[in-house]
């Protein structure tokens, strides 16, 4: 049986699906296969016997301490390579390049589709309530209606915090708290109201045909009920949900941004005063 020679091995590796390059300890190219030439769109003369330090910048960046994932740009065409490097004890380097263009394009397309899906979805995945996107979509036509007909419109923004927990435990229980608050809100709201999880620990209640005094009464009731919620009944110490309410009602000249800014300021006032809510000043 004939022993496999170095030439046999080089012949087998020339057309390997993997690009291969061997360099000595000084960075001089000792050998490379034809597949690497195809990947880098270079000729044998551009690499053979050359020092990596003398190569053009676009080539040296690929061959000298390359990143694990390499993007090649040729006009409008993009290709991606994955590089695996090995260095021997005497400083000689072997580098192996795999074309991952198809996989990378599929990954980017998957990320794009996920982003598109997030843009289209209208439900919060934790509570099942409408999300911020859906809330804003529902608020706009109601503001337009108030502008046109002068119909009353009120908003309640509810921020909830956990009491009796350290920072790490708060992360553990916060989703359970949001679910409980969401269930409570669904029980209290009318069919015409729009409620949802606005962002993180914030919930937004949009109340059509509701004047300011009625929204204040509702906010007080909600805060009282939320104060009675416990995440672990009978726990020691008990874990409570602490609410802060922001209140506002539509006024002539208001748009979405003005309403939301005013209601956020109202929550900040309640936090500073360490009270469930600060009632807005009555307009003359």
WOVENPE-V792601 format. One record per residue. N is the residue number from 0. RES is the residue in one letter. PHI is phi in radians with two decimals (NA if undefined). OMEGA is omega in degrees with one decimal (none if undefined). D_LAST is the distance of its C-alpha to the last C-alpha in Angstrom with 1 decimal. Layout:
BEGIN
n->[N:N]
res->[RES:RES]
phi->[PHI:PHI]
omega->[OMEGA:OMEGA]
d_last->[D_LAST:D_LAST]
END
This chain:
BEGIN
n->[0:1:2:3:4:5:6:7:8:9:10:11:12:13:14:15:16:17:18:19:20:21:22:23:24:25:26:27:28:29:30:31:32:33:34:35:36:37:38:39:40:41:42:43:44:45:46:47:48:49:50:51:52:53:54:55:56:57:58:59:60:61:62:63:64:65:66:67:68:69:70:71:72:73:74:75:76:77:78:79:80:81:82:83:84:85:86:87:88:89:90:91:92:93:94:95:96:97:98:99:100:101:102:103:104:105:106:107:108:109:110:111:112:113:114:115:116:117:118:119:120:121:122:123:124:125:126:127:128:129:130:131:132:133:134:135:136:137:138:139:140:141:142:143:144:145:146:147:148:149:150:151:152:153:154:155:156:157:158:159:160:161:162:163:164:165:166:167:168:169:170:171:172:173:174:175:176:177:178:179:180:181:182:183:184:185:186:187:188:189:190:191:192:193:194:195:196:197:198:199:200:201:202:203:204:205:206:207:208:209:210:211:212:213:214:215:216:217:218:219:220:221:222:223:224:225:226:227:228:229:230:231:232:233:234:235:236:237:238:239:240:241:242:243:244:245:246:247:248:249:250:251:252:253:254:255:256:257:258:259:260:261:262:263:264:265:266:267:268:269:270:271:272:273:274:275:276:277:278:279:280:281:282:283]
res->[X:X:X:X:X:X:X:X:X:X:X:X:X:X:X:X:X:X:X:X:X:X:X:X:X:X:X:X:X:X:X:X:X:X:X:X:X:X:X:X:X:X:X:X:X:X:X:X:X:X:X:X:X:X:X:X:X:X:X:X:X:X:X:X:X:X:X:X:X:X:X:X:X:X:X:X:X:X:X:X:X:X:X:X:X:X:X:X:X:X:X:X:X:X:X:X:X:X:X:X:X:X:X:X:X:X:X:X:X:X:X:X:X:X:X:X:X:X:X:X:X:X:X:X:X:X:X:X:X:X:X:X:X:X:X:X:X:X:X:X:X:X:X:X:X:X:X:X:X:X:X:X:X:X:X:X:X:X:X:X:X:X:X:X:X:X:X:X:X:X:X:X:X:X:X:X:X:X:X:X:X:X:X:X:X:X:X:X:X:X:X:X:X:X:X:X:X:X:X:X:X:X:X:X:X:X:X:X:X:X:X:X:X:X:X:X:X:X:X:X:X:X:X:X:X:X:X:X:X:X:X:X:X:X:X:X:X:X:X:X:X:X:X:X:X:X:X:X:X:X:X:X:X:X:X:X:X:X:X:X:X:X:X:X:X:X:X:X:X:X:X:X:X:X:X:X:X:X:X:X:X:X:X:X]
phi->[NA:-1.27:-1.30:-1.23:-1.72:-1.08:-1.09:-1.06:-1.16:-1.12:-1.08:-1.19:-1.52:-1.01:-1.88:-1.09:-1.19:-1.89:-1.34:-2.29:-2.48:-2.07:-2.29:-1.44:-1.15:-1.67:1.54:-1.43:-1.32:-1.62:-2.89:-2.62:-1.74:-1.20:-1.10:-1.12:-1.03:-1.12:-1.11:-1.62:0.98:-2.25:-1.75:-1.06:-1.16:-1.30:-2.02:-1.01:1.25:-1.55:-1.60:-1.06:-1.19:-1.67:-1.36:-0.99:-0.97:-1.14:-1.49:-1.09:-1.17:-1.49:-1.80:-1.76:0.78:-1.25:-1.20:-1.15:-2.01:-2.05:-1.77:-1.89:-2.04:-2.26:1.17:-1.59:-1.62:-1.99:-2.37:-2.11:-2.12:-1.86:-2.00:-2.10:-1.93:-2.33:-2.13:-1.41:-1.12:-1.68:1.60:-1.35:-2.08:-2.16:-2.25:-2.14:-2.06:-2.06:-1.37:-2.02:-1.02:-1.07:-1.09:-1.17:-1.13:-1.13:-1.13:-1.12:-1.15:-1.09:-1.09:-1.14:-1.16:-1.11:-1.13:-1.09:-1.14:-1.10:-1.21:-1.50:-1.21:-2.11:-2.07:-1.29:-1.20:-1.49:-1.70:1.36:-1.41:-0.96:-1.61:-0.99:-1.02:-1.16:-1.09:-1.18:-1.12:-1.32:-1.30:-0.96:-1.15:-1.23:-1.13:-1.06:-1.13:-1.13:-1.07:-1.36:-1.96:1.34:-1.14:-1.18:-2.62:-2.19:-2.24:-2.17:-1.91:-2.01:-1.93:-2.07:-2.25:-1.65:-2.04:1.74:-2.29:-1.41:-0.99:-1.21:-1.17:-1.09:-1.08:-1.14:-1.81:-1.14:-1.14:-1.08:-1.12:-1.09:-1.12:-1.12:-1.14:-1.06:-1.12:-1.09:-1.10:-1.10:-1.20:-1.62:-1.47:-1.40:-1.11:-1.42:-1.28:-2.01:-2.19:-2.97:-1.57:-1.35:-3.04:0.96:-1.62:-1.88:-2.06:-2.10:-2.02:-1.85:-2.06:-1.19:0.96:-2.16:-1.31:-1.06:-1.14:-1.19:-1.21:-1.12:-1.07:-1.13:-1.06:-1.06:-1.11:-1.11:-1.07:-1.08:-1.21:-1.17:-1.06:-1.53:-1.27:-2.24:-1.33:-2.18:-0.97:1.36:-1.20:-2.28:-1.35:-1.17:-1.86:-1.91:-1.87:-1.79:-1.71:-2.23:-1.96:-1.94:-2.20:-2.81:-2.33:-1.15:-2.23:-0.98:1.71:-1.27:-2.11:-1.03:-1.10:-1.12:-1.09:-1.19:-1.15:-1.14:-1.28:-1.18:-1.08:-1.12:-1.14:-1.05:-1.09:-1.14:-1.16:-1.09:-1.42:0.91:-2.36:-1.04:-2.83:-1.96:-1.19:-1.11:-1.16:-1.24:-1.44:-1.34]
omega->[-175.7:179.3:179.7:-178.4:176.9:178.2:177.5:-178.3:179.0:177.9:-179.3:-176.3:-176.6:-176.8:174.7:176.7:179.6:174.5:-175.2:174.2:178.7:-178.5:177.3:-174.3:179.4:179.3:176.4:-178.1:-178.9:-178.0:171.5:-179.8:-176.5:178.8:177.8:177.5:179.6:-179.1:-176.1:-179.3:178.3:177.4:178.8:-177.7:-179.1:-177.2:-171.0:176.5:-177.5:170.9:-178.8:-179.9:-177.2:-177.6:173.3:-174.6:-177.1:176.7:-177.6:179.4:179.0:-173.5:-179.4:-179.6:-176.6:173.0:-178.6:177.3:-174.9:174.8:176.6:-178.7:176.6:-172.9:178.1:-176.2:177.7:174.6:-179.3:175.5:171.4:-177.2:173.6:-176.9:174.1:178.0:-179.3:-177.5:179.9:173.3:179.1:-174.7:172.1:-179.5:-175.2:-175.0:177.4:178.2:179.9:-176.9:-178.5:-179.4:-178.2:178.5:177.7:179.0:179.0:178.6:177.3:178.2:179.5:179.8:177.3:179.1:177.7:-179.7:177.9:179.0:-176.3:-175.2:-178.5:-177.4:175.0:-175.1:-177.8:-173.0:-174.5:178.5:171.8:179.3:-176.7:-179.6:-178.6:179.5:-178.9:176.7:179.6:-176.8:-174.5:-178.6:178.1:175.5:178.0:179.2:179.0:177.7:-173.8:-172.7:-178.2:-179.3:177.2:179.4:-179.9:177.5:170.4:173.5:-173.8:175.7:-177.0:177.0:178.9:-179.5:177.7:-178.5:170.1:-177.0:-178.3:178.5:-180.0:177.3:-178.1:-171.9:-171.3:179.8:176.0:178.6:-179.9:179.0:-179.9:179.1:178.9:178.3:179.0:-179.1:179.3:179.2:-172.0:-172.1:173.4:-178.3:-177.4:-178.4:175.5:179.1:178.8:176.5:-173.2:-178.1:177.1:-177.7:-177.8:175.2:179.2:177.7:179.2:-170.5:178.0:177.2:-176.8:177.6:-174.1:-175.7:178.1:179.0:176.8:178.7:178.9:-179.2:178.0:179.8:-179.9:179.3:178.6:-179.3:-179.9:178.1:-179.0:-178.8:173.3:178.2:177.8:-178.6:179.7:-179.3:-179.1:-1.5:177.5:-179.8:-177.3:175.6:-178.0:-177.7:167.7:-176.1:169.0:-176.6:170.3:176.9:-177.3:174.1:-178.6:-179.5:-178.4:165.9:-176.9:-176.7:179.6:179.5:-177.4:177.7:-179.3:-178.3:175.8:176.1:179.2:176.6:178.9:177.3:180.0:178.8:179.9:179.2:-177.1:178.1:-174.9:178.6:173.9:-176.6:178.3:176.8:-179.9:177.1:-179.4:none]
d_last->[104.9:103.7:101.4:98.1:98.1:95.3:95.8:95.3:92.0:90.8:91.8:89.8:86.7:86.8:85.1:83.1:79.5:78.4:78.6:80.7:81.4:83.6:83.5:85.5:84.2:83.9:81.8:84.7:84.5:87.5:86.9:84.3:84.5:84.0:80.9:79.1:80.1:78.6:75.3:75.0:76.5:79.2:83.0:85.5:86.4:82.9:83.1:86.7:88.0:84.9:83.1:79.4:78.7:80.2:78.2:75.4:72.0:70.8:73.8:74.0:70.4:71.5:74.7:73.9:71.7:69.8:66.6:67.0:65.2:66.1:64.4:66.7:65.3:67.7:65.8:63.4:65.4:64.3:66.6:66.2:69.0:69.2:71.4:73.3:75.2:78.1:79.8:83.2:84.5:86.3:83.1:83.9:81.0:80.7:77.7:77.0:74.5:73.2:71.4:68.1:66.6:66.4:64.8:62.3:61.3:60.8:58.8:56.5:56.2:55.4:52.6:51.2:51.3:49.6:46.8:46.5:46.4:43.6:41.6:42.2:41.7:38.4:39.1:38.8:42.4:41.6:39.2:39.9:36.2:34.8:34.9:32.5:34.0:33.5:29.9:28.9:31.0:29.1:25.6:26.1:26.7:23.7:21.4:23.3:22.8:19.0:19.2:21.6:20.3:16.6:17.9:15.9:17.6:17.4:19.7:21.3:23.7:26.3:28.7:31.7:34.3:37.6:38.3:42.0:43.5:45.0:44.1:47.1:46.5:42.9:44.1:46.5:43.9:40.7:41.6:42.3:38.9:37.2:39.2:38.3:34.5:34.9:36.8:34.2:31.4:33.6:34.1:30.4:29.1:29.1:31.3:28.5:27.0:28.4:29.3:31.5:32.7:30.9:33.1:35.3:33.6:30.3:29.3:26.5:25.1:23.6:22.1:21.9:20.1:18.3:14.6:13.2:14.1:17.6:18.2:17.5:20.0:22.5:22.2:23.1:26.0:27.3:27.3:29.2:31.7:32.3:32.9:35.8:37.4:40.7:42.7:46.0:45.9:47.9:48.2:48.9:46.5:44.1:42.0:38.4:35.5:32.4:29.1:26.1:23.0:20.5:17.4:15.2:13.9:14.4:11.9:13.3:16.0:16.8:20.5:22.6:23.0:19.3:18.6:21.8:21.2:17.8:19.4:22.5:20.6:19.1:22.7:23.9:21.5:22.8:26.4:26.0:24.7:27.4:25.3:24.9:21.2:18.2:15.1:12.3:9.4:6.5:3.8:0.0]
END
